[in-house]
Amino acid sequence: MFEIEFTPEALEDLKVFKRTEQAQIVAAIETQLRYQPTDETRKRKRLRANDVANWELRFGRFRIFYNVDREEMIVSIEAVGFKVGNLLFIRRNAREL
């Protein structure tokens, strides 16, 4: 079982969302990343090299970016954002996909 840690930046990202959305995001993280965070599925995928994270969890319009330390059994949540069309918003900044 993996331990889940949030970076300070990811905690700030969560504050952008309503409390109900925050609860849904945290529940999705617990459900999807606690046991097999590196198994690719329709919701989880390994990303190309980027400056945010190595993995992405998709949950509705939300995107959770994370890294995995297999030796320490830790999933580090690096960023939480959302999509609108082809735009991804992280930390209130739009990134084109």
C-alpha positions as CSV (number, residue, x, y, z in Angstrom):
1,M,0.0,0.0,0.0
2,F,1.3,3.4,-1.0
3,E,1.4,6.5,1.3
4,I,-0.1,9.6,-0.4
5,E,1.6,13.0,0.1
6,F,0.5,16.3,-1.2
7,T,3.1,19.0,-2.1
8,P,2.4,22.5,-0.7
9,E,1.6,23.6,-4.3
10,A,-0.9,20.8,-4.7
11,L,-2.7,21.8,-1.5
12,E,-2.9,25.3,-2.8
13,D,-4.3,23.9,-6.1
14,L,-7.1,22.2,-4.2
15,K,-8.2,25.4,-2.6
16,V,-9.4,26.6,-6.0
17,F,-12.2,24.1,-6.0
18,K,-15.5,23.9,-4.0
19,R,-15.4,21.7,-0.9
20,T,-17.6,19.1,-2.6
21,E,-15.1,19.0,-5.6
22,Q,-12.2,18.8,-3.1
23,A,-13.8,15.8,-1.4
24,Q,-14.4,14.1,-4.8
25,I,-10.8,14.7,-5.9
26,V,-9.3,13.4,-2.7
27,A,-11.6,10.3,-2.8
28,A,-10.5,9.6,-6.4
29,I,-6.9,9.9,-5.4
30,E,-7.4,7.5,-2.5
31,T,-9.3,5.0,-4.7
32,Q,-7.1,5.1,-7.7
33,L,-3.6,5.7,-6.3
34,R,-3.4,3.9,-3.0
35,Y,-2.6,0.4,-4.3
36,Q,-1.4,0.4,-7.9
37,P,-0.4,3.9,-9.0
38,T,1.8,2.8,-11.8
39,D,-0.6,0.5,-13.6
40,E,-1.8,2.3,-16.7
41,T,-5.6,2.3,-17.1
42,R,-8.1,4.5,-18.9
43,K,-7.8,7.0,-16.0
44,R,-4.1,6.7,-15.3
45,K,-1.3,7.2,-17.7
46,R,2.4,7.9,-17.8
47,L,3.3,11.3,-19.3
48,R,6.0,12.4,-21.6
49,A,8.8,14.4,-20.0
50,N,7.4,17.6,-18.5
51,D,8.0,20.0,-15.7
52,V,5.1,18.9,-13.6
53,A,5.0,15.1,-13.0
54,N,5.5,11.7,-14.5
55,W,1.9,10.5,-14.1
56,E,-1.6,11.8,-14.6
57,L,-4.9,10.7,-13.1
58,R,-8.0,11.8,-15.0
59,F,-11.2,12.2,-13.1
60,G,-14.0,13.9,-14.9
61,R,-12.7,17.4,-15.8
62,F,-10.1,17.2,-13.1
63,R,-6.4,16.2,-13.7
64,I,-4.2,15.1,-10.9
65,F,-0.4,15.0,-11.6
66,Y,1.8,12.8,-9.5
67,N,5.1,11.1,-9.1
68,V,5.7,7.6,-7.6
69,D,8.6,6.5,-5.4
70,R,8.4,2.7,-5.5
71,E,11.2,2.1,-3.0
72,E,9.7,4.4,-0.3
73,M,6.1,3.4,-1.4
74,I,5.1,7.1,-1.7
75,V,2.8,8.8,-4.2
76,S,3.5,12.5,-4.3
77,I,0.7,14.6,-5.6
78,E,2.4,17.5,-7.5
79,A,-0.5,19.4,-9.0
80,V,-4.3,19.4,-9.4
81,G,-6.0,21.1,-12.3
82,F,-9.0,21.0,-14.6
83,K,-9.7,21.0,-18.3
84,V,-11.9,23.2,-20.3
85,G,-11.8,22.1,-24.0
86,N,-8.1,21.9,-24.9
87,L,-7.0,24.1,-22.1
88,L,-5.6,22.7,-18.9
89,F,-5.7,25.1,-15.9
90,I,-3.1,24.6,-13.1
91,R,-2.6,27.2,-10.4
92,R,-5.0,29.5,-12.3
93,N,-2.8,29.5,-15.3
94,A,-3.9,28.0,-18.7
95,R,-1.7,25.5,-20.5
96,E,-2.5,24.5,-24.0
97,L,-2.5,20.8,-24.8
